[in-house]
Amino acid sequence: MLIGYARISTHEQNHDLQLDTLTQVGCQTIYTETMSGAKRHRPELEATLKSLRPNDTLVVWRLDRLGRSLKNLVDIINDLEERGIGFKSLTESKIDEPPTLENR
């Protein structure tokens, strides 16, 4: 199952582009959050991560919508991998593909 997570930082922004894109790729459930990525406690991200089951795939529009820092992003993706959960970033498409001669 594809599970989406969309985050904007302020109420002046909107989720539309992220939601449209996540819906187009087939996300059955999409969690949305309006909160700075710098915040340590992001309730909807926590709910998203708790909802994921083995063989699900977490889908985000861009990497910066998920992680507060590179270390935080790596920690989240490593946790997903350990739990048997896939990860897909829609705008950084090569990041979640295994290396081949074509995409190096």
C-alpha positions in Angstrom: 0.0 0.0 0.0 1.2 3.5 -0.8 1.0 5.9 2.1 1.6 9.6 1.5 2.9 12.3 3.8 2.6 16.0 2.8 3.9 18.9 4.9 3.8 22.6 4.6 5.5 25.0 7.0 3.0 27.8 7.3 -0.8 28.4 7.0 0.0 30.8 4.1 1.1 27.8 2.0 -1.2 25.0 0.8 -0.8 21.3 0.3 -2.5 21.2 -3.2 0.6 20.4 -5.3 1.8 17.7 -2.9 -1.7 16.2 -2.5 -2.4 16.2 -6.3 0.9 14.5 -7.0 0.6 11.9 -4.2 -3.0 11.1 -5.3 -1.8 10.7 -9.0 0.8 8.1 -8.0 -1.8 6.1 -6.2 -1.4 6.9 -2.5 -4.5 5.3 -0.7 -3.9 7.3 2.4 -2.3 10.8 2.7 -1.3 12.4 6.0 -1.0 16.2 6.0 0.7 18.5 8.4 1.2 22.3 8.7 4.3 22.7 10.8 7.9 23.7 10.4 10.2 20.8 9.5 12.5 22.1 12.2 10.1 21.0 14.9 11.1 17.8 16.6 7.5 16.8 17.5 5.4 16.4 14.3 2.2 14.5 15.3 1.1 13.7 11.7 4.5 12.4 10.8 4.5 10.3 13.9 1.0 9.0 13.0 2.2 8.3 9.4 5.2 6.3 10.6 3.1 4.3 13.1 0.5 3.4 10.4 3.0 1.8 8.1 3.2 -2.0 7.9 5.7 -4.3 6.2 5.5 -4.0 2.4 3.9 -0.6 2.5 5.7 2.3 0.9 6.0 5.8 2.3 5.7 8.4 -0.5 6.7 12.1 -0.1 6.7 14.8 -2.7 10.3 16.0 -1.8 12.8 14.8 0.8 12.7 18.1 2.7 9.0 17.4 3.5 10.1 14.4 5.6 13.4 15.1 7.4 14.6 18.0 9.6 18.2 17.3 8.7 20.2 14.9 6.7 20.8 12.8 9.8 17.1 12.8 10.7 16.2 11.8 7.1 18.7 8.9 7.1 17.4 7.7 10.5 13.8 7.7 9.3 14.7 5.8 6.1 16.9 3.3 8.0 14.0 2.7 10.4 11.6 2.1 7.4 14.1 -0.3 5.8 14.5 -2.3 9.1 10.7 -2.6 9.3 10.4 -3.8 5.7 8.8 -0.6 4.5 9.7 1.0 1.2 10.3 4.7 0.6 9.8 6.9 -2.5 10.5 10.6 -3.0 8.7 11.8 -6.1 11.1 14.7 -7.1 14.3 12.9 -6.2 13.4 9.8 -8.1 16.9 8.3 -8.3 17.5 8.3 -4.5 15.3 5.2 -3.8 16.5 3.1 -6.7 19.3 0.6 -6.5 22.4 1.7 -8.3 22.9 0.5 -11.8 25.2 1.6 -14.6 22.4 3.7 -16.1 21.6 5.7 -13.0 25.0 6.3 -11.5 
